[in-house]
Amino acid sequence: MKLGIFVSDYKIPVDTLDRLKGDDLGIILVLNGVYHATIKEAGKASDLLGKYSRVYALSEDLQTRGLTPEQVDSKVKVVDYAGLVDVIFNDFEKIAWL
């Protein structure tokens, strides 16, 4: 099963995501979750970026927080609302929100 997981919080424990099962897991960063795409703690990128092959960040939520696509880690694909709809309907069979 292809599972897309919306992450809307920056301080979500990664072990919560580890318990989710699926053949293909993808992360969609929205709201404060977009900080995973840009902030480095102690010089290290978010653990989410190293564990999942497909990570998306919503451009409007980046912009609202004063972040630019240039600040986003290269492992993250920035999408707008229209692109997000395409990702949801074309890339995943089920969606979860954390």
C-alpha positions as CSV (number, residue, x, y, z in Angstrom):
1,M,0.0,0.0,0.0
2,K,1.2,3.5,-0.9
3,L,0.7,5.6,2.2
4,G,1.0,9.4,2.3
5,I,1.5,10.9,5.7
6,F,0.7,14.6,6.4
7,V,3.1,15.9,9.1
8,S,1.9,19.2,10.5
9,D,4.1,19.6,13.6
10,Y,7.8,20.1,13.9
11,K,8.2,18.2,17.2
12,I,6.5,15.0,16.2
13,P,8.5,12.0,17.5
14,V,9.9,10.0,14.5
15,D,9.2,6.7,16.3
16,T,5.5,7.5,15.8
17,L,6.1,7.4,12.0
18,D,8.1,4.2,12.4
19,R,5.1,2.3,13.5
20,L,3.2,3.0,10.3
21,K,3.3,0.2,7.8
22,G,3.2,0.4,4.0
23,D,5.0,-0.7,0.9
24,D,5.8,2.9,0.0
25,L,5.6,5.7,2.6
26,G,5.7,9.3,1.7
27,I,5.8,12.4,3.9
28,I,3.9,15.6,3.1
29,L,5.0,18.5,5.3
30,V,2.4,21.1,6.0
31,L,1.8,23.9,8.6
32,N,4.7,23.8,11.1
33,G,5.8,20.5,9.7
34,V,7.6,22.4,6.9
35,Y,10.3,23.3,9.4
36,H,11.6,19.7,8.9
37,A,12.5,20.7,5.4
38,T,14.6,23.7,6.4
39,I,15.9,23.7,10.0
40,K,19.0,21.9,11.1
41,E,19.6,21.2,14.7
42,A,23.3,20.8,15.7
43,G,24.2,20.9,12.0
44,K,22.0,17.9,11.3
45,A,18.9,17.8,9.1
46,S,15.7,16.4,10.4
47,D,15.6,12.6,10.8
48,L,12.5,12.5,8.5
49,L,14.6,13.5,5.5
50,G,16.8,10.5,5.8
51,K,14.2,7.9,6.4
52,Y,11.7,8.5,3.6
53,S,12.4,8.6,-0.2
54,R,9.5,10.9,-1.0
55,V,9.1,14.1,1.1
56,Y,7.0,17.0,-0.1
57,A,6.6,20.5,1.5
58,L,3.7,22.8,0.8
59,S,5.1,26.1,-0.7
60,E,2.3,28.3,0.8
61,D,3.1,27.1,4.3
62,L,6.9,27.7,3.7
63,Q,6.0,31.3,2.5
64,T,3.7,31.9,5.5
65,R,6.6,31.2,7.8
66,G,9.1,33.4,5.9
67,L,10.9,30.5,4.3
68,T,11.9,30.2,0.7
69,P,12.2,27.2,-1.6
70,E,16.0,27.9,-1.7
71,Q,16.2,27.1,2.0
72,V,14.6,23.7,1.6
73,D,16.8,20.6,1.8
74,S,17.4,19.1,-1.7
75,K,15.7,15.8,-0.6
76,V,12.4,17.7,-0.3
77,K,10.2,18.5,-3.3
78,V,8.3,21.8,-2.9
79,V,4.7,21.7,-4.2
80,D,1.9,24.3,-4.3
81,Y,-1.8,23.4,-3.6
82,A,-2.4,22.2,-7.1
83,G,0.8,20.0,-7.0
84,L,-0.3,18.7,-3.6
85,V,-3.6,17.5,-5.1
86,D,-1.7,15.7,-7.9
87,V,0.6,14.1,-5.3
88,I,-2.4,12.9,-3.2
89,F,-4.4,11.5,-6.1
90,N,-1.5,10.1,-8.2
91,D,1.1,8.9,-5.7
92,F,-0.8,7.5,-2.8
93,E,-3.6,5.0,-2.1
94,K,-4.3,6.1,1.4
95,I,-3.6,9.3,3.4
96,A,-3.0,9.7,7.2
97,W,-2.6,12.9,9.2
98,L,-0.2,13.2,12.2
